[in-house]
Amino acid sequence: MKAQVKTLDGGIAKDIELPELFSEEYRPDLIKKAVIALQSTRRQPHGTNPFAGICSSAVGWGSGRGSSHVPRIKNGSRAAKVPQAKGGREAHPPKVAKILIKEINQKEKQKAFRSAVAASISADLIRGRGHRFDGVVPVIFEDKFESLIRTQDVITALTTAGVYHDIERAKESKKVRAGRGKMRGRRFKQRKSLLIVTAEQPLRAARNLSGVDVVTVDQLNVEHLAPGMLAGRLTIWTEGALIRLEGR
């Protein structure tokens, strides 16, 4: 499968042969499984104190008083300790011993990665995610793209490649989160836009662009290629990144 390498001014530098993994079949089921397995490793265990709700001197009144035999607090009549009573302990509280990690076979994980990479050059899947772009995919830049140090230069290159519309779409999508989460360090929500994959160092000049993720080939994983378990992210490659991708 052939693809064109673009220059920074929008011209065509040359044609190259894409790595073989871009021909992998599309497996959304494996992609979803791999993303869930990856996200599960970031979950933090939480649970209650094992003795919460039972550290009480409550005892039952016994027979002869016309009341149920539930434990009741001293110098009062309120029930305690038992989960069926108001003010009692929780019946099945969360426990830190719960296993939160979702497992995935190594070969399934590798196939999911290859499938997500192949989906990144499908125009139908990319548009299905809502991305906006002009021209053809994949978008591959010459290695000079990695040496850009000014954000404006990156914007100019992306504009000539016909993909900057997608960053504007992500910028317009920023909104305040509904619910309690806005008080917990995640006040805003914003859509994902471009994924920029380089060979040596992440493209620091593009980090502040709305919805953009910048990674190297070695850092690339399924979640980068399929945010929200939906494959087909609009991805920008460099020629050196594709060469290193063949070795993964």
RANOR-V256780 format. One record per residue. RES is the residue in three letters. NEAR is the number of other C-alpha atoms within 12 Angstrom. D_FIRST is the distance of its C-alpha to the first C-alpha in Angstrom with 1 decimal. Layout:
BEGIN
res=RES near=NEAR d_first=D_FIRST
res=RES near=NEAR d_first=D_FIRST
END
This chain:
BEGIN
res=MET near=16 d_first=0.0
res=LYS near=17 d_first=3.8
res=ALA near=25 d_first=6.8
res=GLN near=27 d_first=10.5
res=VAL near=33 d_first=13.2
res=LYS near=33 d_first=16.4
res=THR near=26 d_first=19.9
res=LEU near=29 d_first=22.8
res=ASP near=22 d_first=24.3
res=GLY near=23 d_first=21.3
res=GLY near=17 d_first=20.2
res=ILE near=19 d_first=16.9
res=ALA near=19 d_first=17.0
res=LYS near=16 d_first=14.0
res=ASP near=18 d_first=10.2
res=ILE near=22 d_first=8.5
res=GLU near=20 d_first=5.7
res=LEU near=31 d_first=5.6
res=PRO near=24 d_first=8.1
res=GLU near=20 d_first=8.3
res=LEU near=28 d_first=10.6
res=PHE near=27 d_first=8.3
res=SER near=21 d_first=8.1
res=GLU near=24 d_first=11.9
res=GLU near=22 d_first=14.3
res=TYR near=27 d_first=16.3
res=ARG near=27 d_first=19.8
res=PRO near=30 d_first=22.1
res=ASP near=22 d_first=25.0
res=LEU near=30 d_first=23.8
res=ILE near=38 d_first=22.8
res=LYS near=31 d_first=26.3
res=LYS near=30 d_first=28.0
res=ALA near=41 d_first=26.3
res=VAL near=35 d_first=27.2
res=ILE near=28 d_first=30.8
res=ALA near=27 d_first=31.2
res=LEU near=28 d_first=30.2
res=GLN near=23 d_first=32.5
res=SER near=19 d_first=35.3
res=THR near=17 d_first=35.6
res=ARG near=13 d_first=36.8
res=ARG near=16 d_first=39.6
res=GLN near=15 d_first=43.0
res=PRO near=16 d_first=45.7
res=HIS near=15 d_first=48.8
res=GLY near=16 d_first=52.0
res=THR near=17 d_first=55.7
res=ASN near=15 d_first=58.6
res=PRO near=18 d_first=59.4
res=PHE near=14 d_first=63.1
res=ALA near=22 d_first=62.4
res=GLY near=24 d_first=64.9
res=ILE near=23 d_first=67.1
res=CYS near=16 d_first=68.9
res=SER near=20 d_first=71.9
res=SER near=16 d_first=75.5
res=ALA near=24 d_first=75.4
res=VAL near=23 d_first=77.4
res=GLY near=23 d_first=78.4
res=TRP near=21 d_first=81.9
res=GLY near=13 d_first=82.6
res=SER near=10 d_first=84.6
res=GLY near=9 d_first=87.5
res=ARG near=10 d_first=86.1
res=GLY near=8 d_first=84.4
res=SER near=15 d_first=80.9
res=SER near=17 d_first=77.8
res=HIS near=20 d_first=77.4
res=VAL near=23 d_first=74.4
res=PRO near=29 d_first=74.7
res=ARG near=27 d_first=76.2
res=ILE near=22 d_first=76.6
res=LYS near=15 d_first=79.9
res=ASN near=11 d_first=82.3
res=GLY near=14 d_first=80.3
res=SER near=21 d_first=79.0
res=ARG near=24 d_first=75.2
res=ALA near=30 d_first=73.1
res=ALA near=29 d_first=70.8
res=LYS near=27 d_first=68.5
res=VAL near=27 d_first=67.5
res=PRO near=19 d_first=64.3
res=GLN near=15 d_first=66.0
res=ALA near=20 d_first=68.3
res=LYS near=18 d_first=67.9
res=GLY near=22 d_first=67.4
res=GLY near=23 d_first=66.5
res=ARG near=24 d_first=63.5
res=GLU near=23 d_first=60.0
res=ALA near=19 d_first=59.4
res=HIS near=14 d_first=55.9
res=PRO near=18 d_first=54.9
res=PRO near=17 d_first=51.4
res=LYS near=19 d_first=51.4
res=VAL near=15 d_first=49.6
res=ALA near=14 d_first=49.2
res=LYS near=14 d_first=46.7
res=ILE near=15 d_first=43.4
res=LEU near=20 d_first=40.8
res=ILE near=19 d_first=37.7
res=LYS near=19 d_first=35.2
res=GLU near=18 d_first=33.7
res=ILE near=22 d_first=30.2
res=ASN near=14 d_first=29.1
res=GLN near=14 d_first=27.0
res=LYS near=12 d_first=24.3
res=GLU near=23 d_first=24.3
res=LYS near=27 d_first=24.0
res=GLN near=24 d_first=21.0
res=LYS near=31 d_first=19.2
res=ALA near=39 d_first=20.2
res=PHE near=40 d_first=18.7
res=ARG near=36 d_first=15.3
res=SER near=35 d_first=15.6
res=ALA near=44 d_first=16.8
res=VAL near=48 d_first=13.9
res=ALA near=37 d_first=11.5
res=ALA near=37 d_first=14.1
res=SER near=44 d_first=14.0
res=ILE near=35 d_first=11.0
res=SER near=29 d_first=12.7
res=ALA near=26 d_first=14.9
res=ASP near=20 d_first=17.5
res=LEU near=26 d_first=18.1
res=ILE near=33 d_first=18.4
res=ARG near=24 d_first=20.9
res=GLY near=17 d_first=22.6
res=ARG near=28 d_first=23.5
res=GLY near=25 d_first=25.1
res=HIS near=34 d_first=23.0
res=ARG near=31 d_first=23.4
res=PHE near=32 d_first=20.9
res=ASP near=21 d_first=20.3
res=GLY near=16 d_first=17.2
res=VAL near=25 d_first=13.6
res=VAL near=35 d_first=12.1
res=PRO near=42 d_first=11.1
res=VAL near=43 d_first=14.0
res=ILE near=45 d_first=13.7
res=PHE near=42 d_first=16.9
res=GLU near=33 d_first=18.0
res=ASP near=27 d_first=20.3
res=LYS near=25 d_first=23.4
res=PHE near=41 d_first=22.8
res=GLU near=36 d_first=24.0
res=SER near=23 d_first=27.3
res=LEU near=25 d_first=28.4
res=ILE near=18 d_first=31.8
res=ARG near=19 d_first=32.9
res=THR near=21 d_first=31.8
res=GLN near=17 d_first=32.4
res=ASP near=21 d_first=29.9
res=VAL near=33 d_first=27.2
res=ILE near=31 d_first=28.3
res=THR near=22 d_first=28.0
res=ALA near=31 d_first=24.4
res=LEU near=38 d_first=23.4
res=THR near=24 d_first=25.3
res=THR near=24 d_first=23.6
res=ALA near=33 d_first=20.2
res=GLY near=29 d_first=21.7
res=VAL near=36 d_first=21.8
res=TYR near=32 d_first=25.5
res=HIS near=27 d_first=26.7
res=ASP near=35 d_first=25.6
res=ILE near=35 d_first=27.8
res=GLU near=27 d_first=30.7
res=ARG near=24 d_first=30.2
res=ALA near=25 d_first=30.5
res=LYS near=23 d_first=33.6
res=GLU near=17 d_first=35.3
res=SER near=20 d_first=34.8
res=LYS near=19 d_first=37.1
res=LYS near=15 d_first=40.2
res=VAL near=16 d_first=43.0
res=ARG near=17 d_first=42.4
res=ALA near=13 d_first=44.8
res=GLY near=12 d_first=47.0
res=ARG near=12 d_first=48.5
res=GLY near=13 d_first=45.3
res=LYS near=14 d_first=45.9
res=MET near=12 d_first=48.8
res=ARG near=11 d_first=46.8
res=GLY near=11 d_first=44.5
res=ARG near=15 d_first=41.8
res=ARG near=16 d_first=43.4
res=PHE near=19 d_first=40.3
res=LYS near=21 d_first=37.2
res=GLN near=22 d_first=34.1
res=ARG near=27 d_first=30.6
res=LYS near=37 d_first=27.5
res=SER near=42 d_first=25.3
res=LEU near=47 d_first=22.6
res=LEU near=44 d_first=21.4
res=ILE near=45 d_first=21.0
res=VAL near=45 d_first=19.5
res=THR near=38 d_first=20.5
res=ALA near=33 d_first=20.8
res=GLU near=25 d_first=24.6
res=GLN near=24 d_first=26.8
res=PRO near=29 d_first=26.4
res=LEU near=34 d_first=26.6
res=ARG near=25 d_first=30.3
res=ALA near=24 d_first=30.6
res=ALA near=36 d_first=28.6
res=ARG near=24 d_first=30.6
res=ASN near=19 d_first=33.1
res=LEU near=32 d_first=30.8
res=SER near=28 d_first=31.3
res=GLY near=32 d_first=29.2
res=VAL near=39 d_first=26.9
res=ASP near=34 d_first=26.1
res=VAL near=36 d_first=25.2
res=VAL near=31 d_first=24.2
res=THR near=28 d_first=22.8
res=VAL near=33 d_first=20.1
res=ASP near=21 d_first=23.0
res=GLN near=23 d_first=24.7
res=LEU near=30 d_first=21.8
res=ASN near=34 d_first=22.7
res=VAL near=40 d_first=22.1
res=GLU near=33 d_first=24.8
res=HIS near=38 d_first=23.2
res=LEU near=46 d_first=20.1
res=ALA near=42 d_first=22.2
res=PRO near=31 d_first=25.7
res=GLY near=23 d_first=28.2
res=MET near=28 d_first=26.1
res=LEU near=35 d_first=23.9
res=ALA near=43 d_first=20.1
res=GLY near=40 d_first=18.0
res=ARG near=46 d_first=19.4
res=LEU near=50 d_first=18.3
res=THR near=45 d_first=17.1
res=ILE near=48 d_first=17.1
res=TRP near=44 d_first=15.5
res=THR near=41 d_first=16.5
res=GLU near=37 d_first=14.7
res=GLY near=29 d_first=17.2
res=ALA near=34 d_first=16.6
res=LEU near=38 d_first=13.0
res=ILE near=26 d_first=14.4
res=ARG near=22 d_first=17.1
res=LEU near=29 d_first=15.1
res=GLU near=20 d_first=13.9
res=GLY near=14 d_first=17.6
res=ARG near=20 d_first=18.5
END
